[in-house]
């Protein structure tokens, strides 16, 4: 039996999930879904920076537009580390499209002028 705290809503239910994926302690269906996903393929939002050619802003903050599987985070970081932005960027611009064939984009979280 694994115990986790649900982070889907502010209630923060204390969940228990067994080997058969039976969830207890949830006050809503979202908690059950969260626990099952957390046990099978946990996902997280990835936030990091990419290099730029700007002398004022040598790094640009970026994030995934959807949660990415935890098992892919280090591969994604390796790919992101190879990118150098050399043009103006607005918040929300896609920096890397479909990273690691996940249908998840890496998007800018800041606007910069190079």
MARBA-3410 file (N, C-alpha, C, O; in Angstrom, 1 decimal):
114
0.8,-1.2,0.0,0.0,0.0,0.0,0.9,1.2,0.0,1.8,1.4,0.8 ~ 0.6,2.1,-0.9,1.4,3.4,-1.1,0.5,4.5,-0.6,-0.7,4.5,-0.9 ~ 1.1,5.5,0.1,0.4,6.6,0.6,0.9,7.9,-0.1,2.1,8.1,-0.1 ~ 0.0,8.7,-0.6,0.4,10.0,-1.2,-0.6,11.0,-0.8,-1.7,10.7,-0.4 ~ -0.2,12.3,-1.0,-1.1,13.4,-0.8,-1.6,13.9,-2.2,-0.7,14.2,-3.0
-2.8,14.0,-2.4,-3.4,14.6,-3.7,-3.0,16.1,-3.8,-3.2,16.8,-2.8 ~ -2.6,16.5,-5.0,-2.3,17.9,-5.2,-3.2,18.5,-6.3,-2.9,19.6,-6.7 ~ -4.3,17.8,-6.6,-5.1,18.3,-7.7,-5.9,19.6,-7.2,-6.2,20.5,-8.0 ~ -6.4,19.6,-6.0,-7.1,20.7,-5.5,-6.6,21.1,-4.1,-5.8,20.4,-3.5 ~ -7.1,22.2,-3.6,-6.6,22.6,-2.3,-6.9,21.7,-1.1,-6.4,21.9,0.0
-7.8,20.8,-1.2,-8.2,19.9,-0.1,-7.0,19.1,0.4,-6.8,18.9,1.6 ~ -6.2,18.5,-0.5,-5.0,17.8,-0.2,-5.4,16.4,0.5,-4.8,16.1,1.6 ~ -6.2,15.7,-0.1,-6.6,14.4,0.5,-5.4,13.5,0.7,-4.5,13.5,-0.2 ~ -5.4,12.7,1.7,-4.4,11.7,2.0,-4.9,10.4,1.4,-5.8,9.8,1.9 ~ -4.2,10.0,0.3,-4.7,8.8,-0.5,-3.9,7.6,-0.1,-2.7,7.7,0.2
-4.5,6.5,-0.3,-3.8,5.2,-0.2,-4.2,4.4,-1.4,-5.3,4.4,-1.8 ~ -3.2,3.8,-2.0,-3.4,3.0,-3.2,-2.7,1.7,-3.1,-1.6,1.6,-2.7 ~ -3.5,0.6,-3.4,-2.9,-0.7,-3.3,-2.4,-1.3,-4.6,-2.4,-0.6,-5.6 ~ -1.9,-2.5,-4.6,-1.3,-3.0,-5.8,-2.3,-3.3,-7.0,-1.9,-3.4,-8.1 ~ -3.5,-3.3,-6.6,-4.6,-3.5,-7.6,-5.1,-2.2,-8.1,-6.1,-2.1,-8.8
-4.5,-1.1,-7.7,-4.8,0.3,-8.1,-6.2,0.7,-7.5,-6.8,1.6,-8.1 ~ -6.5,0.2,-6.4,-7.7,0.6,-5.6,-7.3,1.8,-4.8,-6.3,1.7,-4.0 ~ -8.0,2.9,-4.9,-7.7,4.2,-4.2,-8.7,4.4,-3.1,-9.9,4.3,-3.3 ~ -8.2,4.8,-1.9,-9.1,5.2,-0.8,-8.6,6.5,-0.3,-7.4,6.9,-0.4 ~ -9.5,7.2,0.4,-9.1,8.5,1.0,-9.4,9.7,0.1,-9.4,10.9,0.6
-9.8,9.5,-1.1,-10.1,10.6,-2.0,-11.6,11.1,-1.8,-12.5,10.3,-1.5 ~ -11.7,12.4,-1.8,-13.1,13.0,-1.7,-13.7,13.2,-3.0,-14.9,13.6,-3.1 ~ -13.0,13.0,-4.1,-13.6,13.2,-5.4,-12.9,12.3,-6.4,-11.9,11.7,-6.1 ~ -13.5,12.2,-7.6,-12.9,11.3,-8.7,-11.5,11.8,-9.1,-10.7,11.0,-9.6 ~ -11.3,13.1,-9.0,-10.0,13.7,-9.5,-8.9,13.0,-8.6,-7.8,12.8,-9.2
-9.1,12.8,-7.4,-8.1,12.2,-6.5,-7.8,10.8,-6.9,-6.6,10.4,-6.9 ~ -8.8,10.1,-7.3,-8.6,8.7,-7.7,-7.8,8.7,-9.0,-6.8,7.9,-9.1 ~ -8.1,9.5,-9.9,-7.4,9.6,-11.2,-5.9,10.0,-11.0,-5.0,9.4,-11.5 ~ -5.7,11.0,-10.1,-4.4,11.5,-9.8,-3.5,10.3,-9.2,-2.4,10.1,-9.7 ~ -4.1,9.6,-8.3,-3.3,8.5,-7.6,-3.0,7.4,-8.6,-1.8,6.9,-8.6
-3.9,7.1,-9.5,-3.6,6.0,-10.5,-2.5,6.5,-11.5,-1.7,5.7,-11.9 ~ -2.6,7.7,-11.9,-1.6,8.2,-12.9,-0.2,8.3,-12.2,0.8,8.0,-12.7 ~ -0.3,8.8,-10.9,1.0,8.9,-10.1,1.7,7.6,-9.9,2.9,7.5,-9.9 ~ 0.9,6.5,-9.9,1.5,5.2,-9.7,2.0,4.6,-11.0,2.9,3.8,-11.0 ~ 1.3,4.9,-12.1,1.7,4.3,-13.4,2.6,5.1,-14.2,3.6,4.5,-14.8
2.4,6.4,-14.4,3.3,7.2,-15.2,3.2,8.7,-14.6,2.5,9.5,-15.2 ~ 3.9,9.0,-13.5,3.8,10.3,-13.0,4.3,11.4,-13.9,5.3,11.1,-14.7 ~ 3.7,12.5,-13.9,4.0,13.6,-14.8,4.3,14.9,-14.0,3.7,15.0,-12.9 ~ 5.1,15.7,-14.5,5.4,17.0,-13.9,5.6,18.1,-15.0,5.9,17.8,-16.1 ~ 5.3,19.3,-14.6,5.6,20.5,-15.4,7.1,20.6,-15.3,7.7,20.5,-14.2
7.8,20.9,-16.5,9.2,21.1,-16.5,9.5,22.6,-16.7,9.0,23.2,-17.7 ~ 10.2,23.2,-15.8,10.6,24.6,-16.0,12.1,24.7,-16.0,12.8,24.0,-15.2 ~ 12.7,25.4,-16.9,14.1,25.6,-17.0,14.5,26.8,-17.8,13.6,27.7,-18.0 ~ 15.7,26.9,-18.3,16.1,28.0,-19.1,16.8,27.5,-20.3,17.4,26.4,-20.3 ~ 16.9,28.4,-21.4,17.7,28.1,-22.6,18.6,29.2,-22.8,18.4,30.3,-22.3
19.7,28.9,-23.5,20.7,30.0,-23.8,20.2,30.9,-24.9,19.3,30.5,-25.7 ~ 20.6,32.2,-24.8,20.3,33.1,-25.9,21.6,33.8,-26.3,22.6,33.6,-25.7 ~ 21.5,34.5,-27.4,22.6,35.3,-27.9,22.6,36.7,-27.4,23.4,37.6,-27.8 ~ 21.6,37.1,-26.5,21.5,38.4,-26.0,22.5,38.6,-24.9,22.8,37.8,-24.0 ~ 23.1,39.8,-24.9,24.0,40.2,-23.8,23.3,40.6,-22.6,23.8,40.6,-21.5
22.0,41.1,-22.8,21.2,41.6,-21.7,20.5,40.4,-21.0,20.4,40.3,-19.8 ~ 20.0,39.4,-21.8,19.3,38.3,-21.3,20.0,37.0,-21.8,19.6,36.4,-22.8 ~ 21.1,36.6,-21.1,21.8,35.4,-21.6,21.0,34.1,-21.5,21.4,33.1,-22.1 ~ 20.0,34.1,-20.6,19.1,32.9,-20.5,17.6,33.3,-20.6,17.3,34.4,-20.2 ~ 16.8,32.4,-21.2,15.4,32.7,-21.4,14.7,31.6,-20.6,14.9,30.4,-20.8
13.7,32.0,-19.7,13.0,31.0,-19.0,11.9,30.3,-19.9,11.3,31.0,-20.7 ~ 11.8,29.0,-19.8,10.9,28.2,-20.6,10.2,27.2,-19.7,10.6,26.9,-18.6 ~ 9.1,26.6,-20.2,8.4,25.5,-19.5,7.7,24.7,-20.5,7.5,25.0,-21.7 ~ 7.3,23.5,-20.1,6.4,22.6,-20.9,5.0,23.2,-20.9,4.6,23.8,-19.9 ~ 4.3,23.0,-22.0,2.9,23.5,-22.0,2.0,22.5,-21.4,0.8,22.8,-21.2
2.4,21.3,-21.2,1.7,20.3,-20.5,2.6,19.5,-19.6,3.8,19.5,-19.9 ~ 2.2,18.8,-18.6,3.1,17.9,-17.8,3.7,16.8,-18.7,3.1,16.3,-19.6 ~ 5.0,16.6,-18.4,5.7,15.6,-19.1,6.1,14.4,-18.2,6.2,14.6,-17.0 ~ 6.2,13.2,-18.7,6.5,12.1,-17.9,7.8,12.3,-17.2,8.8,12.7,-17.8 ~ 7.8,11.9,-15.9,9.0,12.1,-15.1,10.2,11.3,-15.7,11.4,11.7,-15.5
9.9,10.2,-16.3,11.0,9.4,-16.9,11.7,10.0,-18.1,12.8,9.6,-18.5 ~ 11.1,11.1,-18.7,11.6,11.8,-19.8,12.3,13.1,-19.5,12.8,13.8,-20.3 ~ 12.2,13.5,-18.2,12.7,14.8,-17.8,14.2,15.1,-18.2,14.5,16.1,-18.7 ~ 15.0,14.1,-17.8,16.5,14.3,-18.1,16.8,14.3,-19.6,17.7,15.0,-20.0 ~ 16.1,13.5,-20.4,16.3,13.5,-21.8,15.8,14.9,-22.4,16.5,15.4,-23.3
14.7,15.3,-21.9,14.2,16.6,-22.3,15.2,17.8,-22.0,15.4,18.6,-22.8 ~ 15.7,17.7,-20.8,16.7,18.7,-20.4,17.9,18.7,-21.3,18.5,19.8,-21.6 ~ 18.4,17.5,-21.7,19.5,17.4,-22.6,19.2,18.1,-23.9,20.1,18.8,-24.5 ~ 18.0,17.9,-24.4,17.7,18.5,-25.7,17.5,20.0,-25.6,17.9,20.7,-26.4 ~ 16.9,20.4,-24.5,16.7,21.8,-24.3,18.0,22.5,-24.1,18.2,23.7,-24.6
19.0,21.9,-23.5,20.3,22.5,-23.3,21.1,22.8,-24.6,22.0,23.6,-24.6 ~ 20.7,22.1,-25.7,21.3,22.3,-27.0,20.8,23.5,-27.7,21.4,24.0,-28.7 ~ 19.7,24.1,-27.3,19.1,25.2,-28.0,19.7,26.5,-27.6,20.0,26.8,-26.5 ~ 19.9,27.4,-28.6,20.3,28.8,-28.4,19.4,29.7,-29.2,19.2,29.6,-30.4 ~ 18.7,30.5,-28.5,17.7,31.4,-29.0,18.4,32.7,-29.6,19.2,33.3,-28.8
18.2,33.0,-30.8,18.8,34.1,-31.4,17.9,35.1,-32.1,18.3,35.8,-33.0 ~ 16.6,35.1,-31.7,15.6,36.0,-32.2,14.7,36.5,-31.1,14.7,35.9,-30.0 ~ 14.0,37.6,-31.4,13.0,38.1,-30.4,12.0,37.0,-30.1,11.6,36.2,-30.9 ~ 11.6,37.0,-28.8,10.6,36.0,-28.3,9.6,36.7,-27.5,9.9,37.6,-26.7 ~ 8.3,36.2,-27.7,7.2,36.7,-26.8,6.8,35.6,-25.9,7.0,34.4,-26.2
6.2,35.9,-24.8,5.7,34.9,-23.8,4.7,34.0,-24.6,3.9,34.5,-25.4 ~ 4.9,32.7,-24.4,4.1,31.7,-25.1,4.6,31.2,-26.4,4.1,30.2,-26.9 ~ 5.6,31.9,-27.0,6.2,31.4,-28.2,6.8,30.0,-28.0,7.4,29.7,-27.0 ~ 6.6,29.1,-29.0,7.1,27.8,-28.9,8.6,27.8,-29.2,9.0,28.3,-30.3 ~ 9.4,27.3,-28.3,10.9,27.3,-28.5,11.3,25.9,-29.1,12.1,25.8,-30.0
10.7,24.8,-28.6,10.9,23.5,-29.1,9.5,22.9,-29.3,8.7,22.8,-28.4 ~ 9.2,22.5,-30.6,7.9,21.9,-30.9,8.0,20.4,-30.7,8.9,19.7,-31.2 ~ 7.0,19.8,-30.0,6.9,18.3,-29.9,8.2,17.7,-29.4,8.7,16.8,-30.0 ~ 8.6,18.1,-28.2,9.9,17.6,-27.7,9.8,16.1,-27.4,8.8,15.6,-26.9 ~ 10.8,15.4,-27.9,10.9,13.9,-27.7,9.6,13.2,-28.2,9.3,12.1,-27.7
9.0,13.7,-29.3,7.8,13.2,-29.9,6.7,12.9,-28.8,6.0,11.9,-28.9 ~ 6.5,13.8,-27.9,5.5,13.7,-26.8,4.3,14.5,-27.1,3.3,14.5,-26.3 ~ 4.3,15.3,-28.1,3.2,16.3,-28.4,3.2,17.4,-27.4,2.2,18.1,-27.2 ~ 4.3,17.6,-26.7,4.4,18.6,-25.7,5.5,19.6,-26.2,6.5,19.2,-26.7 ~ 5.1,20.9,-26.1,6.0,22.0,-26.6,6.7,22.6,-25.4,6.2,22.6,-24.3
7.9,23.1,-25.7,8.6,24.0,-24.7,8.3,25.4,-25.1,8.6,25.8,-26.3 ~ 7.8,26.2,-24.2,7.3,27.6,-24.5,8.1,28.6,-23.6,8.4,28.3,-22.5 ~ 8.2,29.8,-24.2,8.8,30.9,-23.5,7.9,31.4,-22.4,6.7,31.5,-22.5 ~ 8.5,31.7,-21.2,7.7,32.3,-20.1,8.1,33.8,-19.9,7.7,34.4,-18.9 ~ 8.8,34.3,-20.9,9.3,35.7,-20.8,9.4,36.2,-22.2,9.8,35.5,-23.1
9.2,37.5,-22.4,9.5,38.1,-23.7,10.9,38.8,-23.6,11.2,39.4,-22.6 ~ 11.6,38.6,-24.7,13.0,39.2,-24.8,13.2,39.8,-26.2,12.7,39.2,-27.2 ~ 14.0,40.8,-26.2,14.5,41.3,-27.5,15.9,41.1,-27.7,16.7,41.6,-26.8 ~ 16.3,40.5,-28.7,17.8,40.1,-28.9,18.4,41.3,-29.6,19.6,41.2,-29.9
END
